[in-house]
């Protein structure tokens, strides 16, 4: 529940039992996990201040497996990595993709989601005429990605594309669409509002986040269009961000996530929140 300091304290029977079994000489460890609280359906803040989403439910499952108590706090996206390395919390669980660039400053758990980036566009723009249906791995086939971008560029002429700042969407736009006007936002919620109002013609983000925007704005106004990209800047999927010297905590997360994959928990949570299974299979 939400306490007066803005922390979500996840406690479960499993944690209580673990602490009881350990005896008085061993205390249950508490770790602080930061999330954005503004990236539905990965993590978001409901009316009244309660956090919800795939990652919040996942933490409620894996923290007991780790035999720890998790305190989940909200942190602005662009401050997540600097604050982690400054020791303000122990882990990041915020729909963050494991990428080579981020691995230069932090380390990651094994992935608990699979990442891609797609376009949601206004139906009254030329973007809506972009060919739909392709999915290209930028890491495995760079030439195919460039060809797909070249095919989309004529429809993008004069259009404005938005995306959340400090994300892989910006890297993809810079690499494949450098001539297109690109607008950065602090949160996906902000660019969804501008998309609905017509202040941008399209946005790029994770398809599962865009599913939520489509539902909210309405299929009469917006639609998916163009190529969906995987790999390359999108890296190895959504993972827990950790300090490089925290090998013990990384192992706890790795083991708990592997167990939640093996028994189907992450698959069930993915279907609940995304209506599609974005959980890793191995």
URSULDA-V519830 format. One record per pair of residues at least 12 apart in sequence whose ideal C-beta (glycine too) atoms are under 7 Angstrom apart, sorted by sequence separation. I is the first residue (numbers start at 1). J is the second residue. D is the distance in Angstrom with one decimal. If there is no record, write none. Layout:
# URSULDA-V519830
i->[I;I]
j->[J;J]
d->[D;D]
This chain:
# URSULDA-V519830
i->[41;42;43;80;136;161;191;267;15;40;41;42;43;59;98;240;266;37;80;134;170;35;56;73;77;183;188;97;195;261;161;165;261;35;85;131;165;51;81;85;156;159;160;161;162;163;164;165;188;192;196;207;84;130;195;160;162;164;81;153;156;164;192;81;130;192;196;33;129;149;164;195;127;149;163;126;127;162;146;145;173;127;162;172;126;162;59;125;169;169;31;33;35;37;30;33;55;162;28;29;30;31;32;33;34;35;36;161;28;55;160;161;163;28;30;32;34;36;160;161;162;163;164;159;161;163;8;159;161;237;18;34;2;2;12;15;10;15;18;34;10;14;34;43;117;12;43;117;10;42;15;58;34;39;117;33;39;32;33;172;11;32;33;34;35;36;31;35;10;31;33;34;172;9;10;171;211;7;8;7;168;7;168;208;6;6;99;208;97;122;127;152;120;127;152;122;125;125;122;148;121;122;121;120;119;120;145;119;77;78;117;78;117;77;117;118;116;120;115;116;136;138;140;118;132;139;120;132;134;135;136;137;138;139;120;132;134;137;138;128;130;135;138;130;128;123;127;122;123;122;123;121;120;121;120;121;119;118;119;119;77;118;116;117;116;116;115;117;116;115;115;115;114;115;113;111;113;111;112;111;112;111;110;109;108;109;108;108;109;99;108;100;106;107;99;106;97;98;106;107;97;98;106;98;97;97;98;109;96;95;96;107;109;110;96;109;112;93;110;92;109;110;38;39;91;92;91;38;91;112;84;85;91;84;90;81;114;113;113;114;41;112;40;111;39;41;40;66;66;65;62;65;62;62;61;61;58;58;57;54;54;31;54;53;54;41;41]
j->[53;54;55;92;148;173;203;279;28;53;54;55;56;72;111;253;279;51;94;148;184;51;72;89;94;200;205;115;213;279;180;184;280;55;105;151;185;72;102;106;177;180;181;182;183;184;185;186;209;213;217;228;106;152;217;183;185;187;105;177;180;188;216;106;155;217;221;59;155;176;191;222;155;177;191;155;156;191;176;176;204;159;194;204;159;195;93;159;204;205;68;70;72;74;68;71;93;200;67;68;69;70;71;72;73;74;75;200;68;95;200;201;203;69;71;73;75;77;201;202;203;204;205;201;203;205;51;202;204;280;64;80;49;50;60;63;59;64;67;83;60;64;84;94;168;64;95;169;63;95;69;112;89;94;172;89;95;89;90;229;69;90;91;92;93;94;90;94;70;91;93;94;233;71;72;233;274;71;72;72;233;73;234;274;73;74;168;278;168;195;201;226;195;202;227;198;201;202;201;227;201;202;202;202;202;203;229;204;164;165;204;166;205;166;206;207;206;210;206;207;227;229;231;210;224;231;213;225;227;228;229;230;231;232;214;226;228;231;232;223;225;230;233;226;225;221;225;221;222;222;223;222;222;223;224;225;224;224;225;226;187;228;228;229;229;230;230;234;234;234;235;237;237;238;237;236;238;237;238;238;239;239;239;239;239;240;240;241;242;233;242;235;241;242;235;242;234;235;243;244;235;236;244;237;237;238;239;250;238;238;239;250;253;254;241;254;257;240;257;240;257;258;187;188;240;241;241;189;242;266;241;243;249;243;249;241;278;278;279;280;208;280;209;280;209;212;212;252;256;256;256;259;257;260;260;265;266;269;269;269;270;249;273;273;274;273;274]
d->[5.2;5.5;4.8;5.1;5.6;6.3;4.8;4.7;6.3;6.3;5.8;5.3;5.9;6.4;6.2;4.8;3.9;5.8;6.0;5.9;6.4;6.9;6.9;6.3;7.0;5.9;5.6;4.7;7.0;6.4;5.8;3.8;5.9;6.3;6.6;6.5;6.4;6.2;6.9;6.8;6.6;6.8;4.7;5.5;4.6;6.5;5.5;6.5;5.5;4.5;4.7;6.5;6.3;5.1;6.7;5.8;5.8;6.3;6.1;7.0;5.0;5.1;6.9;5.9;4.7;6.9;6.9;6.4;5.4;3.9;6.6;6.5;5.6;6.0;6.6;4.9;6.5;3.9;6.8;6.3;6.6;5.6;6.0;6.9;6.8;6.8;6.2;6.1;4.2;6.0;5.3;5.3;5.9;4.1;6.7;7.0;4.9;4.1;6.7;4.7;4.6;5.9;4.8;5.0;5.5;6.4;6.9;6.7;6.6;6.9;4.7;7.0;6.1;5.5;6.2;6.1;4.2;5.0;5.4;5.2;4.5;4.7;6.7;4.1;6.8;6.4;4.8;6.5;6.1;6.6;6.7;5.9;5.0;5.9;6.3;6.7;5.7;5.0;4.3;6.8;5.2;3.0;7.0;6.2;6.4;5.1;6.7;5.4;5.7;3.7;5.6;6.3;4.5;6.7;5.8;6.6;4.9;4.0;6.7;5.9;6.3;5.1;4.8;5.4;5.4;4.6;4.3;4.7;4.7;6.4;5.2;6.8;5.8;5.4;6.3;4.1;6.8;4.9;4.1;6.7;4.4;5.1;5.2;4.5;6.6;6.4;6.4;6.0;5.6;6.7;5.5;5.1;6.9;4.7;6.6;6.5;4.2;6.8;5.5;4.2;6.3;6.7;3.6;6.5;5.2;5.5;6.6;5.5;6.8;6.5;5.6;5.0;6.7;6.4;6.5;4.5;6.7;4.3;6.7;6.0;5.7;5.4;5.9;6.1;6.4;3.3;5.8;5.6;4.4;4.6;5.9;4.9;4.9;4.4;6.2;6.8;7.0;3.8;2.9;6.0;4.3;6.3;6.8;4.1;5.5;6.1;5.6;6.6;6.3;5.8;5.6;6.5;5.4;6.5;5.9;4.8;6.8;6.0;5.6;4.4;6.9;4.3;5.3;5.0;6.3;4.5;7.0;6.1;6.4;4.6;6.8;4.9;4.7;6.0;5.3;5.5;3.4;3.4;6.0;6.1;6.7;4.6;6.7;5.1;4.0;3.8;6.5;6.0;6.6;6.1;6.7;6.7;5.1;5.2;3.7;6.3;5.7;4.7;6.4;4.9;4.9;4.3;6.4;6.3;6.7;6.0;4.3;5.8;6.4;5.4;6.9;6.3;3.9;4.9;5.3;5.4;5.1;5.6;5.6;6.6;6.2;6.6;4.4;5.9;5.3;3.4;6.6;5.5;5.6;6.1;6.1;6.2;6.8;6.2;6.4;6.8;5.2;5.2;6.9;6.2;6.5;6.9;6.8;5.5;6.3;5.6;4.8;4.5;4.8;4.0;3.9;5.7;6.2;5.7;5.8;5.5;6.7;6.0;5.1;5.6;6.6;7.0;4.1;6.3;6.9;4.3;6.1]
